[in-house]
Amino acid sequence: MGYDAMKDPILQVKGLGKSFIQRGIKKEVLKGISFDLVEGEFLCILGPSGCGKTTLLKCLASFEETTEGSFLLSGEKRSKPGRDRIMIFQDFNQLFPWKNLLQNLLFPLQMEGVRDKKRMVEEGFNILEAVGLKDYARYYPHTLSGGMKQRAVIARALLLNPRVLLMDEPFGSLDAQIRFSLQNLLVTLWKERNLSLLFVTHDLEEAILLSQRIIILSFEGEVKTILENSLERPRDPYSPEFQRMRRRIYSLIDPLTR
C-alpha cells in the first residue's frame, strides 16, 4: 500500500501556527504548518524533542486553539473536540480504573445516548478480539500490563470510528518487544480498517517501519520536508533499503538535535 497523491484529502492543514506569551515575550511553538492527510493514509510526524509535535496534535484535536491558520476535516472547519478526531496519548492511564475493559470501551457510546446495548456489546467484543483482548473484557485496568492498556485504548478509539486517529507516541514507554508487537498490530488494523492515521514519534526506525509519508519538523516548529516512504512491507530494519532511508532522514534531522 503506497501513498496515493490522487486521493482527496480528509484533513487539510493550512498555515497552522501556535504561540503563547511567556513573561511578556511571544513564543512561537508552531509556524506555518501546512500538509494534507488523504483517507486511509499512515502519516508520521518526526522531529526533535520540543519542536511542537504534541502541540500540533492537540490543535488538530481542538484541545488547544490555534493562533494562526486553520485546518479542515472533510472540507469543514472544526473548532471543538469530537469523535471524528480521537487522540491517543503515551500515558498508560487513559482508562477509567473503576470500569472493566468492556465498560471502558462502551462508555463513550453510552454518553452519546446510543440505546442498542446488545449491538454495542457485540461491537465491543469484536473490537477487543481484533486487538487480542477478548478474553480480558471483564478485567480491570490495574490488572493489565502497559501494552494491554494501550491495546484497549486503541480498541476504544476504533469503536468510535473516527475519521482521523491522532496518536502521540503511544508506544514510547513500552519495552522493545511489546513495542514491536503493537507496531505490527497497528499496521494490521490500518490495512484491515482503512484507517487514516497521524502518528507522532521521535524514533526514526518507528517512523520508517510504520509510515507511508513522514513529515519532518524543525526545532523551530516548521515543516522542514515531507518524505514519501515507499519501502515494501513487511519492512526489515536491517535491509539496505531501510538503512538508506534511515541515513537520509538522519541527515535531515541531525543538525536540529541540540
Secondary structure, 3 states (H helix, E strand, C coil): CCCCCCCCEEEEEEEEEEEEEECCEEEEEEEEEEEEEECCCEEEEECCCCCCHHHHHHHHCCCCCCCEEEEEECCEECCCCECCEEEECCCCCCCCCCCCHHHHHHHHHHHCCCCCHHHHHHHHHHHHHHCCCHHHCCCCHHHCCHHHHHHHHHHHHHHCCCCEEEEECCCCCCCHHHHHHHHHHHHHHHHHHCCCEEEEECCHHHHHHHCCEEEEECCCCCEEEEEECCCCCCCCCCCHHHHHHHHHHHHHHHHHCC
